[in-house]
């Protein structure tokens, strides 16, 4: 039996960085576990349980003067993490994020 094939459009980069997720304007602390040009996998915040399809903003809090904030929506909720797809037309900002956290190397 052959191993399963990853069918994602964009390869993932493993990262571990802090983020704030904001559904409906209320912010919750989260950790980014991996990142791609299309989305991210985040550890679930302790004080919020997302719903599939929920719109949110993610502010990535790396060592820069200003957080990089991206819009997206929840695509999957698991026991301890969630998948988020970034809204289209933010590729330049995602690349800025990759550069800021060193994931582009």
Buried (B, 14 or more C-beta within 10 A) or exposed (E): EEEEEEEEEEEBBEBEBEBBBBBEEEBBBBBBBBBBBBBBBBBBBEEBEBEEEBEBBBBBBBEEEEBBBBBBBBBEBEEEBBBBBBEEEBEEBBEBBBBBBEBEE
